[in-house]
């Protein structure tokens, strides 16, 4: 597995990916129906690896999104910001780090008018695959996973 600590935490992500997405049809409503849709991604580093940006394209949905990631050298943690083509707004960050090959990132946001705690998990990282999950919590204790991305390198 590539080094996945500190400033090198996201080195594995650089380059092109195919993305298999599963997203809950409705979040924070007890929904158990999942929508599956394909995507592609391209991640590029900057600041000597202390930052990167990517674009995810979801062709069957007619939408795209982008992520901006920045490594705070003093705090030794990453800040991750998401924007999508539907809103054109950069959302609030989740912040965290990689430990033992797993990345955990937390932040606060609003979903359907409700304040939520957000958790991103990066796991199952290899040179040719990775998994990303997003979960929301209304109380900081009970979490609902609502989006999973399985990334694989194009053949």
PyMOL CGO cylinders between C-alpha atoms (Angstrom):
from pymol import cmd
from pymol.cgo import CYLINDER

trace = [
    CYLINDER, 0.00, 0.00, 0.00, 1.32, 3.51, -0.74, 0.3, 1, 1, 1, 1, 1, 1,
    CYLINDER, 1.32, 3.51, -0.74, 2.28, 5.75, 2.12, 0.3, 1, 1, 1, 1, 1, 1,
    CYLINDER, 2.28, 5.75, 2.12, -0.96, 7.10, 3.50, 0.3, 1, 1, 1, 1, 1, 1,
    CYLINDER, -0.96, 7.10, 3.50, 0.01, 9.36, 6.37, 0.3, 1, 1, 1, 1, 1, 1,
    CYLINDER, 0.01, 9.36, 6.37, 0.44, 13.12, 6.68, 0.3, 1, 1, 1, 1, 1, 1,
    CYLINDER, 0.44, 13.12, 6.68, 1.12, 15.17, 3.60, 0.3, 1, 1, 1, 1, 1, 1,
    CYLINDER, 1.12, 15.17, 3.60, 1.24, 12.01, 1.45, 0.3, 1, 1, 1, 1, 1, 1,
    CYLINDER, 1.24, 12.01, 1.45, -2.20, 10.80, 2.52, 0.3, 1, 1, 1, 1, 1, 1,
    CYLINDER, -2.20, 10.80, 2.52, -3.85, 11.46, -0.84, 0.3, 1, 1, 1, 1, 1, 1,
    CYLINDER, -3.85, 11.46, -0.84, -0.94, 10.48, -3.12, 0.3, 1, 1, 1, 1, 1, 1,
    CYLINDER, -0.94, 10.48, -3.12, -2.83, 7.29, -3.99, 0.3, 1, 1, 1, 1, 1, 1,
    CYLINDER, -2.83, 7.29, -3.99, -5.66, 9.31, -5.54, 0.3, 1, 1, 1, 1, 1, 1,
    CYLINDER, -5.66, 9.31, -5.54, -3.68, 11.13, -8.24, 0.3, 1, 1, 1, 1, 1, 1,
    CYLINDER, -3.68, 11.13, -8.24, -4.65, 10.18, -11.79, 0.3, 1, 1, 1, 1, 1, 1,
    CYLINDER, -4.65, 10.18, -11.79, -7.73, 8.76, -13.52, 0.3, 1, 1, 1, 1, 1, 1,
    CYLINDER, -7.73, 8.76, -13.52, -10.47, 6.59, -12.03, 0.3, 1, 1, 1, 1, 1, 1,
    CYLINDER, -10.47, 6.59, -12.03, -13.68, 4.82, -12.89, 0.3, 1, 1, 1, 1, 1, 1,
    CYLINDER, -13.68, 4.82, -12.89, -16.22, 5.26, -10.11, 0.3, 1, 1, 1, 1, 1, 1,
    CYLINDER, -16.22, 5.26, -10.11, -19.12, 2.99, -9.17, 0.3, 1, 1, 1, 1, 1, 1,
    CYLINDER, -19.12, 2.99, -9.17, -21.51, 5.08, -7.04, 0.3, 1, 1, 1, 1, 1, 1,
    CYLINDER, -21.51, 5.08, -7.04, -24.27, 4.00, -4.66, 0.3, 1, 1, 1, 1, 1, 1,
    CYLINDER, -24.27, 4.00, -4.66, -26.30, 6.78, -3.05, 0.3, 1, 1, 1, 1, 1, 1,
    CYLINDER, -26.30, 6.78, -3.05, -29.37, 6.67, -0.86, 0.3, 1, 1, 1, 1, 1, 1,
    CYLINDER, -29.37, 6.67, -0.86, -32.42, 7.88, -2.77, 0.3, 1, 1, 1, 1, 1, 1,
    CYLINDER, -32.42, 7.88, -2.77, -33.43, 10.00, 0.24, 0.3, 1, 1, 1, 1, 1, 1,
    CYLINDER, -33.43, 10.00, 0.24, -31.15, 10.99, 3.10, 0.3, 1, 1, 1, 1, 1, 1,
    CYLINDER, -31.15, 10.99, 3.10, -32.03, 11.08, 6.80, 0.3, 1, 1, 1, 1, 1, 1,
    CYLINDER, -32.03, 11.08, 6.80, -35.52, 9.71, 6.16, 0.3, 1, 1, 1, 1, 1, 1,
    CYLINDER, -35.52, 9.71, 6.16, -35.11, 6.03, 6.98, 0.3, 1, 1, 1, 1, 1, 1,
    CYLINDER, -35.11, 6.03, 6.98, -34.80, 5.25, 3.26, 0.3, 1, 1, 1, 1, 1, 1,
    CYLINDER, -34.80, 5.25, 3.26, -33.18, 1.93, 2.29, 0.3, 1, 1, 1, 1, 1, 1,
    CYLINDER, -33.18, 1.93, 2.29, -33.39, 2.39, -1.50, 0.3, 1, 1, 1, 1, 1, 1,
    CYLINDER, -33.39, 2.39, -1.50, -30.08, 2.95, -3.24, 0.3, 1, 1, 1, 1, 1, 1,
    CYLINDER, -30.08, 2.95, -3.24, -29.45, 4.51, -6.65, 0.3, 1, 1, 1, 1, 1, 1,
    CYLINDER, -29.45, 4.51, -6.65, -26.45, 3.18, -8.55, 0.3, 1, 1, 1, 1, 1, 1,
    CYLINDER, -26.45, 3.18, -8.55, -24.71, 5.23, -11.21, 0.3, 1, 1, 1, 1, 1, 1,
    CYLINDER, -24.71, 5.23, -11.21, -21.33, 5.36, -12.96, 0.3, 1, 1, 1, 1, 1, 1,
    CYLINDER, -21.33, 5.36, -12.96, -18.76, 8.10, -12.86, 0.3, 1, 1, 1, 1, 1, 1,
    CYLINDER, -18.76, 8.10, -12.86, -15.23, 9.02, -13.77, 0.3, 1, 1, 1, 1, 1, 1,
    CYLINDER, -15.23, 9.02, -13.77, -12.69, 11.08, -11.87, 0.3, 1, 1, 1, 1, 1, 1,
    CYLINDER, -12.69, 11.08, -11.87, -9.40, 12.81, -12.51, 0.3, 1, 1, 1, 1, 1, 1,
    CYLINDER, -9.40, 12.81, -12.51, -7.26, 13.97, -9.56, 0.3, 1, 1, 1, 1, 1, 1,
    CYLINDER, -7.26, 13.97, -9.56, -4.29, 16.32, -9.91, 0.3, 1, 1, 1, 1, 1, 1,
    CYLINDER, -4.29, 16.32, -9.91, -1.83, 17.37, -7.20, 0.3, 1, 1, 1, 1, 1, 1,
    CYLINDER, -1.83, 17.37, -7.20, -0.40, 20.83, -6.54, 0.3, 1, 1, 1, 1, 1, 1,
    CYLINDER, -0.40, 20.83, -6.54, 1.79, 22.43, -3.83, 0.3, 1, 1, 1, 1, 1, 1,
    CYLINDER, 1.79, 22.43, -3.83, 4.15, 19.46, -4.13, 0.3, 1, 1, 1, 1, 1, 1,
    CYLINDER, 4.15, 19.46, -4.13, 1.40, 17.08, -3.01, 0.3, 1, 1, 1, 1, 1, 1,
    CYLINDER, 1.40, 17.08, -3.01, 0.14, 19.27, -0.15, 0.3, 1, 1, 1, 1, 1, 1,
    CYLINDER, 0.14, 19.27, -0.15, -2.99, 19.94, -2.17, 0.3, 1, 1, 1, 1, 1, 1,
    CYLINDER, -2.99, 19.94, -2.17, -5.03, 18.33, -4.91, 0.3, 1, 1, 1, 1, 1, 1,
    CYLINDER, -5.03, 18.33, -4.91, -8.22, 18.86, -6.83, 0.3, 1, 1, 1, 1, 1, 1,
    CYLINDER, -8.22, 18.86, -6.83, -10.39, 16.46, -8.73, 0.3, 1, 1, 1, 1, 1, 1,
    CYLINDER, -10.39, 16.46, -8.73, -13.45, 16.45, -10.91, 0.3, 1, 1, 1, 1, 1, 1,
    CYLINDER, -13.45, 16.45, -10.91, -16.06, 13.71, -10.78, 0.3, 1, 1, 1, 1, 1, 1,
    CYLINDER, -16.06, 13.71, -10.78, -18.35, 13.37, -13.79, 0.3, 1, 1, 1, 1, 1, 1,
    CYLINDER, -18.35, 13.37, -13.79, -21.66, 11.51, -13.46, 0.3, 1, 1, 1, 1, 1, 1,
    CYLINDER, -21.66, 11.51, -13.46, -22.81, 11.14, -17.10, 0.3, 1, 1, 1, 1, 1, 1,
    CYLINDER, -22.81, 11.14, -17.10, -26.14, 9.41, -16.44, 0.3, 1, 1, 1, 1, 1, 1,
    CYLINDER, -26.14, 9.41, -16.44, -27.08, 12.18, -14.03, 0.3, 1, 1, 1, 1, 1, 1,
    CYLINDER, -27.08, 12.18, -14.03, -25.90, 15.03, -16.23, 0.3, 1, 1, 1, 1, 1, 1,
    CYLINDER, -25.90, 15.03, -16.23, -23.87, 16.46, -13.35, 0.3, 1, 1, 1, 1, 1, 1,
    CYLINDER, -23.87, 16.46, -13.35, -20.38, 16.76, -11.99, 0.3, 1, 1, 1, 1, 1, 1,
    CYLINDER, -20.38, 16.76, -11.99, -18.61, 17.70, -8.79, 0.3, 1, 1, 1, 1, 1, 1,
    CYLINDER, -18.61, 17.70, -8.79, -15.17, 18.76, -7.70, 0.3, 1, 1, 1, 1, 1, 1,
    CYLINDER, -15.17, 18.76, -7.70, -13.11, 18.36, -4.58, 0.3, 1, 1, 1, 1, 1, 1,
    CYLINDER, -13.11, 18.36, -4.58, -10.40, 20.66, -3.26, 0.3, 1, 1, 1, 1, 1, 1,
    CYLINDER, -10.40, 20.66, -3.26, -8.08, 19.15, -0.65, 0.3, 1, 1, 1, 1, 1, 1,
    CYLINDER, -8.08, 19.15, -0.65, -5.47, 21.11, 1.29, 0.3, 1, 1, 1, 1, 1, 1,
    CYLINDER, -5.47, 21.11, 1.29, -2.95, 19.84, 3.84, 0.3, 1, 1, 1, 1, 1, 1,
    CYLINDER, -2.95, 19.84, 3.84, -2.40, 22.14, 6.83, 0.3, 1, 1, 1, 1, 1, 1,
    CYLINDER, -2.40, 22.14, 6.83, 1.25, 21.58, 7.69, 0.3, 1, 1, 1, 1, 1, 1,
    CYLINDER, 1.25, 21.58, 7.69, 0.92, 23.11, 11.16, 0.3, 1, 1, 1, 1, 1, 1,
    CYLINDER, 0.92, 23.11, 11.16, -2.17, 21.12, 12.17, 0.3, 1, 1, 1, 1, 1, 1,
    CYLINDER, -2.17, 21.12, 12.17, -1.05, 18.05, 10.16, 0.3, 1, 1, 1, 1, 1, 1,
    CYLINDER, -1.05, 18.05, 10.16, -4.54, 17.49, 8.82, 0.3, 1, 1, 1, 1, 1, 1,
    CYLINDER, -4.54, 17.49, 8.82, -6.41, 17.72, 5.56, 0.3, 1, 1, 1, 1, 1, 1,
    CYLINDER, -6.41, 17.72, 5.56, -9.33, 20.00, 4.77, 0.3, 1, 1, 1, 1, 1, 1,
    CYLINDER, -9.33, 20.00, 4.77, -11.68, 18.68, 2.08, 0.3, 1, 1, 1, 1, 1, 1,
    CYLINDER, -11.68, 18.68, 2.08, -14.12, 20.94, 0.25, 0.3, 1, 1, 1, 1, 1, 1,
    CYLINDER, -14.12, 20.94, 0.25, -16.83, 19.75, -2.21, 0.3, 1, 1, 1, 1, 1, 1,
    CYLINDER, -16.83, 19.75, -2.21, -18.69, 21.67, -4.90, 0.3, 1, 1, 1, 1, 1, 1,
    CYLINDER, -18.69, 21.67, -4.90, -21.20, 20.36, -7.42, 0.3, 1, 1, 1, 1, 1, 1,
    CYLINDER, -21.20, 20.36, -7.42, -22.45, 21.59, -10.76, 0.3, 1, 1, 1, 1, 1, 1,
    CYLINDER, -22.45, 21.59, -10.76, -26.01, 21.85, -9.45, 0.3, 1, 1, 1, 1, 1, 1,
    CYLINDER, -26.01, 21.85, -9.45, -25.28, 24.57, -6.89, 0.3, 1, 1, 1, 1, 1, 1,
    CYLINDER, -25.28, 24.57, -6.89, -21.96, 26.01, -8.01, 0.3, 1, 1, 1, 1, 1, 1,
    CYLINDER, -21.96, 26.01, -8.01, -21.06, 26.55, -4.34, 0.3, 1, 1, 1, 1, 1, 1,
    CYLINDER, -21.06, 26.55, -4.34, -18.06, 25.34, -2.37, 0.3, 1, 1, 1, 1, 1, 1,
    CYLINDER, -18.06, 25.34, -2.37, -19.35, 23.59, 0.75, 0.3, 1, 1, 1, 1, 1, 1,
    CYLINDER, -19.35, 23.59, 0.75, -17.90, 23.71, 4.26, 0.3, 1, 1, 1, 1, 1, 1,
    CYLINDER, -17.90, 23.71, 4.26, -14.87, 21.49, 4.84, 0.3, 1, 1, 1, 1, 1, 1,
    CYLINDER, -14.87, 21.49, 4.84, -14.48, 18.17, 6.53, 0.3, 1, 1, 1, 1, 1, 1,
    CYLINDER, -14.48, 18.17, 6.53, -11.14, 17.87, 8.30, 0.3, 1, 1, 1, 1, 1, 1,
    CYLINDER, -11.14, 17.87, 8.30, -9.01, 14.95, 9.39, 0.3, 1, 1, 1, 1, 1, 1,
    CYLINDER, -9.01, 14.95, 9.39, -6.09, 12.68, 8.63, 0.3, 1, 1, 1, 1, 1, 1,
    CYLINDER, -6.09, 12.68, 8.63, -4.97, 9.21, 7.62, 0.3, 1, 1, 1, 1, 1, 1,
    CYLINDER, -4.97, 9.21, 7.62, -3.95, 6.66, 10.23, 0.3, 1, 1, 1, 1, 1, 1,
    CYLINDER, -3.95, 6.66, 10.23, -3.00, 3.06, 9.44, 0.3, 1, 1, 1, 1, 1, 1,
    CYLINDER, -3.00, 3.06, 9.44, -4.20, 3.37, 5.82, 0.3, 1, 1, 1, 1, 1, 1,
    CYLINDER, -4.20, 3.37, 5.82, -7.64, 4.80, 6.66, 0.3, 1, 1, 1, 1, 1, 1,
    CYLINDER, -7.64, 4.80, 6.66, -8.71, 8.42, 6.36, 0.3, 1, 1, 1, 1, 1, 1,
    CYLINDER, -8.71, 8.42, 6.36, -11.35, 9.86, 8.69, 0.3, 1, 1, 1, 1, 1, 1,
    CYLINDER, -11.35, 9.86, 8.69, -12.66, 13.39, 8.13, 0.3, 1, 1, 1, 1, 1, 1,
    CYLINDER, -12.66, 13.39, 8.13, -15.40, 15.23, 10.03, 0.3, 1, 1, 1, 1, 1, 1,
    CYLINDER, -15.40, 15.23, 10.03, -17.28, 18.48, 9.56, 0.3, 1, 1, 1, 1, 1, 1,
    CYLINDER, -17.28, 18.48, 9.56, -20.59, 20.27, 9.88, 0.3, 1, 1, 1, 1, 1, 1,
    CYLINDER, -20.59, 20.27, 9.88, -23.08, 21.03, 7.12, 0.3, 1, 1, 1, 1, 1, 1,
    CYLINDER, -23.08, 21.03, 7.12, -26.79, 21.42, 6.45, 0.3, 1, 1, 1, 1, 1, 1,
    CYLINDER, -26.79, 21.42, 6.45, -28.94, 18.78, 4.74, 0.3, 1, 1, 1, 1, 1, 1,
    CYLINDER, -28.94, 18.78, 4.74, -32.57, 19.53, 3.85, 0.3, 1, 1, 1, 1, 1, 1,
    CYLINDER, -32.57, 19.53, 3.85, -32.54, 22.47, 6.27, 0.3, 1, 1, 1, 1, 1, 1,
    CYLINDER, -32.54, 22.47, 6.27, -31.15, 20.41, 9.18, 0.3, 1, 1, 1, 1, 1, 1,
    CYLINDER, -31.15, 20.41, 9.18, -27.68, 20.82, 10.68, 0.3, 1, 1, 1, 1, 1, 1,
    CYLINDER, -27.68, 20.82, 10.68, -25.73, 17.57, 10.25, 0.3, 1, 1, 1, 1, 1, 1,
    CYLINDER, -25.73, 17.57, 10.25, -22.38, 16.18, 11.27, 0.3, 1, 1, 1, 1, 1, 1,
    CYLINDER, -22.38, 16.18, 11.27, -20.56, 14.77, 8.24, 0.3, 1, 1, 1, 1, 1, 1,
    CYLINDER, -20.56, 14.77, 8.24, -18.05, 11.91, 8.18, 0.3, 1, 1, 1, 1, 1, 1,
    CYLINDER, -18.05, 11.91, 8.18, -15.94, 10.94, 5.15, 0.3, 1, 1, 1, 1, 1, 1,
    CYLINDER, -15.94, 10.94, 5.15, -14.02, 7.65, 5.24, 0.3, 1, 1, 1, 1, 1, 1,
    CYLINDER, -14.02, 7.65, 5.24, -11.28, 6.67, 2.77, 0.3, 1, 1, 1, 1, 1, 1,
    CYLINDER, -11.28, 6.67, 2.77, -10.41, 2.97, 3.05, 0.3, 1, 1, 1, 1, 1, 1,
    CYLINDER, -10.41, 2.97, 3.05, -9.43, -0.19, 1.15, 0.3, 1, 1, 1, 1, 1, 1,
    CYLINDER, -9.43, -0.19, 1.15, -6.66, 1.79, -0.56, 0.3, 1, 1, 1, 1, 1, 1,
    CYLINDER, -6.66, 1.79, -0.56, -4.46, -0.01, -3.09, 0.3, 1, 1, 1, 1, 1, 1,
    CYLINDER, -4.46, -0.01, -3.09, -2.60, 1.32, -6.16, 0.3, 1, 1, 1, 1, 1, 1,
    CYLINDER, -2.60, 1.32, -6.16, -5.62, 0.41, -8.32, 0.3, 1, 1, 1, 1, 1, 1,
    CYLINDER, -5.62, 0.41, -8.32, -8.63, 0.84, -6.05, 0.3, 1, 1, 1, 1, 1, 1,
    CYLINDER, -8.63, 0.84, -6.05, -10.07, 2.78, -3.13, 0.3, 1, 1, 1, 1, 1, 1,
    CYLINDER, -10.07, 2.78, -3.13, -13.36, 3.22, -1.30, 0.3, 1, 1, 1, 1, 1, 1,
    CYLINDER, -13.36, 3.22, -1.30, -14.97, 6.46, -0.14, 0.3, 1, 1, 1, 1, 1, 1,
    CYLINDER, -14.97, 6.46, -0.14, -18.03, 6.70, 2.10, 0.3, 1, 1, 1, 1, 1, 1,
    CYLINDER, -18.03, 6.70, 2.10, -20.08, 9.64, 3.32, 0.3, 1, 1, 1, 1, 1, 1,
    CYLINDER, -20.08, 9.64, 3.32, -22.25, 9.46, 6.45, 0.3, 1, 1, 1, 1, 1, 1,
    CYLINDER, -22.25, 9.46, 6.45, -24.49, 12.00, 8.18, 0.3, 1, 1, 1, 1, 1, 1,
    CYLINDER, -24.49, 12.00, 8.18, -25.54, 12.24, 11.80, 0.3, 1, 1, 1, 1, 1, 1,
    CYLINDER, -25.54, 12.24, 11.80, -28.17, 14.44, 13.39, 0.3, 1, 1, 1, 1, 1, 1,
    CYLINDER, -28.17, 14.44, 13.39, -26.96, 13.72, 16.94, 0.3, 1, 1, 1, 1, 1, 1,
    CYLINDER, -26.96, 13.72, 16.94, -23.24, 12.92, 16.54, 0.3, 1, 1, 1, 1, 1, 1,
    CYLINDER, -23.24, 12.92, 16.54, -23.84, 9.33, 17.66, 0.3, 1, 1, 1, 1, 1, 1,
    CYLINDER, -23.84, 9.33, 17.66, -26.06, 7.59, 15.10, 0.3, 1, 1, 1, 1, 1, 1,
    CYLINDER, -26.06, 7.59, 15.10, -24.67, 7.64, 11.57, 0.3, 1, 1, 1, 1, 1, 1,
    CYLINDER, -24.67, 7.64, 11.57, -26.38, 6.99, 8.23, 0.3, 1, 1, 1, 1, 1, 1,
    CYLINDER, -26.38, 6.99, 8.23, -24.12, 6.10, 5.33, 0.3, 1, 1, 1, 1, 1, 1,
    CYLINDER, -24.12, 6.10, 5.33, -25.65, 7.79, 2.30, 0.3, 1, 1, 1, 1, 1, 1,
    CYLINDER, -25.65, 7.79, 2.30, -23.07, 7.64, -0.49, 0.3, 1, 1, 1, 1, 1, 1,
    CYLINDER, -23.07, 7.64, -0.49, -20.38, 5.09, -1.36, 0.3, 1, 1, 1, 1, 1, 1,
    CYLINDER, -20.38, 5.09, -1.36, -17.85, 5.36, -4.18, 0.3, 1, 1, 1, 1, 1, 1,
    CYLINDER, -17.85, 5.36, -4.18, -15.80, 2.37, -5.31, 0.3, 1, 1, 1, 1, 1, 1,
    CYLINDER, -15.80, 2.37, -5.31, -12.87, 3.70, -7.36, 0.3, 1, 1, 1, 1, 1, 1,
    CYLINDER, -12.87, 3.70, -7.36, -10.87, 1.56, -9.80, 0.3, 1, 1, 1, 1, 1, 1,
    CYLINDER, -10.87, 1.56, -9.80, -8.19, 2.46, -12.31, 0.3, 1, 1, 1, 1, 1, 1,
    CYLINDER, -8.19, 2.46, -12.31, -9.21, 2.33, -15.98, 0.3, 1, 1, 1, 1, 1, 1,
    CYLINDER, -9.21, 2.33, -15.98, -7.88, -0.71, -17.82, 0.3, 1, 1, 1, 1, 1, 1,
]
cmd.load_cgo(trace, "trace")
